[in-house]
Amino acid sequence: MTKHTIVALVADKPGVLNHMASLFRRRGFNIESIAVGHSEVPHRSRMTIVVDGANTMVEQVRKQLDKVVDVVKVFDITGDAMIARELALIKVTATSTTRSEIIEIVDIFRANIVDVASDSVTIEVTGDENKINSLLKLLRGFGIKEIAKTGRIAMARGAARASPVEKKATKAKGKKTS
């Protein structure tokens, strides 16, 4: 099994996320993460979905997603050179004696302290999954009170692959035109 990163440009309207997630559910895939936000194209959202599965099964689902009317274009960028990032907010127990040690660790990871309370600090960290997991491992010794993580967002590097927008794929009544 391989973690696949699927990127899709979709219509920005209610029900699209549910429709796409249902295709994965029907195939028995667990979606590890999903991140959706506005794209550079008006009325279009960029969706990044991470699933764990065999290459052939993921490709089959990708082809089915490509047929969905509200999907403009979909790519599996797993094998491409890509930039992938996640964001985490981590609330850590901090006392007057441990606060400086936590700050040193945060600095090493180029993270930011975004909130300080008498009994805790909240850290913001951005990076790949390994960086975030490494920071979490170090902070667990202090006592983690709360974690909020985004899913992976990703795009192909440089001209490695045309983005969904560059393909200029449009759909009219379920049929694609170029």
N, C-alpha and C positions, 0 to 999 in steps of 0.2 A: 504494500500500500504506500502511496505517495501523497504528500500534501500538495494539492493543486490550488493555484491562485487563478480564479476566474474573474475577468473584468468585463463589465457590460455597460453599454450606454442605453438607457431606457427612458421611456416616456415618464415625465414627472407628474404622475397622477395616482389617485388612490387605487389600491388593489394590486399594483404591479409587483410589489415586494412579496405579497402573499402568494400570488400566482407562481412566481419564480421559486420561492421556497417550497411550494407544494410539489414541483417537479423533482426536487432533490429528495423530499420526504418519500414520495411514491417509489423512488428507486432505492430507498433504504440508506441514504447518505445522511450522516450527521454533519450539519454545517458547523465548523469550528468557530468561524467568525464571519460576520457580515457587516460591511460599512457602506452607507449610502449617503451621498451628498450631492448638491448641485454641481453641474459640470460647467464648462465654458460655453456651452450651447444653451440658449434660452429654452425652457420647458423640457430639459433633459437632465437626468440624474446619472451619476457615475456610481456603479455598484461594484464592490469588490467582495467576492465570496471565497472563503477558504474551506475546502473539503478534503477529506482523506479518502482515497479510493484508488482502484486499479485504473490505469490509463484508458483502457477501452471503455469502461463504464462511464468515466468522467467525460470522455469524448462523446459518447452517446447522449448524455444529458446536455452537454454543450450544444450539440446539433439540435436537440429538442428546444432548448432555450432560444436558439437562433430563429426558430419558426414562430415564436410567440409574437403576436402583432405589436405589442408595446415594447419589444426589444429591438433597438436599432441595429446593434452589433454586439457580438460577444466573442471574447478571446480567452483561451487558456494560456496564460503567459508563464506558466511554471518553468518551462525549459529556456525561456528568454533571459537575457541579462536584464535584471529589473532592479528598481529601487522600491523597497518595501519598508514601511514604518508603522509603528503602533504608538499610542499615547497611553500613559498610565498616571493616575493620581493615587498616591499611597499615603495613608495617614498612619504615622508611626508614634508609638508611645515614646515620649521624651521627658527626661528629668533634667534638672540643672547639671547633673554630672554626666549624662549621656548626650546632651544636645550638641556639644562641640564635636564629638566623634561622629555623630550622624551628619553634621554639616560637612566634615571632611570627606566622608563617603559620597555624599551628594555631589561635592565638587569634582571628585575623581570621575564620576559618571557624567559630568556636564549636565546635571539635572538642576532643577530650580526648587527652592522652597517657596511655596505660594501662600502658606498660612502657618502662623505660629500661635499656639495656645499654651496655657500654663502646663498642660500635661501631654501635649503632642505637637508634631510638625506634620504638615502635608507637603508632599514632594510631587513635582511634575517631572516626568521623564519621557523623552521621545527617542525612539530608536528601533532597531530590529528586535525581534523576539528574544534573542539570546542576551542582548544588553539588558532588557527589562527583567528577564528572569534572573540574571546575575545580580542585579541590584536588589531584587526581592529576596534572594537567598541571603545576602549580607544584612538586610534590614530585619529579617525574621527574628534574629537574636534580640532585638530591642522590643519586639512585640508589635505586630501589625494590627491596627484597629480596623482598617477598612481599605479595600482596593477597588478602584473603578478603572477598567481597561477598555480601550476601543478595540475593534478588530483591526486586522491588517488593511492598510491602504497601499496600493501598489500601481506602478506604471512601468512600461518597458523603457530602458535607457536609450537615450539618443534616437537614432534612426533604426534601432534594432527591429522594430515592428511598427507599422502604422497604427496610430491610436484608433479607437472606435470612431472618433470624430473625423479623422482624415479619410476614412473609407467613404464618407458621405452617403452611407446607406440610408435609404428612406423606405418606408413601407406605406403602401396604399392598399387598404382593405386586405391586409394579410399577405400581400406580395411585395417582394423587394424589387427595387429598381436601382440602377447605378447612375 
